[in-house]
């Protein structure tokens, strides 16, 4: 407990030595009366009060550019909303029940309505909010939000928010066919990024789909990563940014040349310049670019035959996956085979190597969250102790009836990965059948030696 006195160029802090404080409440107001002795010898008398804001002034506004952000619904069970008119901008989040089919209903601040922020656009002043609610209702054109917020400035704000999707007031054409264009696949998304050579126009389209070819509308796109920018500066910031209101375009894809061609139109609304709504005709050609894993090997193939491997089955129930680990001297392998839910072991068959969401009959490249905490990869240590890794992202793995695994794949730099993994029992049989292999007893243990490498009777390497 202390008192700070501002003397202009310096502040003085007074500690309380003794005193009396009385707190009372009346008419929704809290009063504090205090008499306190400071360590400077002075007696300080204080009269303070606090009253909840009252609706003495009233404002209302309507915004027809409602945006919805559902990116955190899976992790936080929240959805964000934002909109603006010429005077105010507003944004807030709601806590939703993910077991329900929709989020229509009433949300109250302090319960399921989080962090409502109301800003005066001209002055950038943020109005502190004391209480309020919002109601989300369905309509033919999407959700409509109505609500009231009481500011600590004694002003009650009533508002209506919706997505009007108005018509265009101008038209433009964007044609791009340049070496700097690219598309790439990330998990279950295809991303198209295209920019004119002078960076005057940038188009970003994100298609959350396993395949890129097809005809698309606005409902098929990922809204947060689909937009148009104008005039990027040296820092990559746009003079104007447009969000997509509507879309109707077709994408064709040449899987051999790895080139996509997008033709069609989008309706886009400016984020900074109110009232600027443009219908853009797009004619874009983009070349496929693979997203590289940072530690992947750039300039060397990985070709190896593993003799013996370990099978980790403890994550079958939780991950529906069997993990394979193999090591021959300084060469190492970790693979995750995703199997059907009712399977109890690694099944013979062909497994696709993919960066998509793990599912049965796949060997995914991507961080494993429940089980072994790393993606599938092959590793080889160098003479200087550095471990180089190859991450397979495209290809297949074949498991035969004897559980021998053959892998033909490429990494993110399209280096060849050609690997066989022979089970330990089969490896021992092959060693025993090999004329160059020798068997002897050392210190009471059976040793099998082949090509200078020593193995025990179970196929493990003896170091």
Order of alpha helices (4+ residues) and beta strands (2+ residues): beta-beta-beta-beta-beta-beta-alpha-beta-beta-beta-beta-beta-beta-beta-beta-beta-beta-beta-beta-beta-beta-beta-beta-beta-beta-beta-alpha-beta-beta-beta-beta-beta-beta-beta-beta-beta-alpha-beta-beta-beta
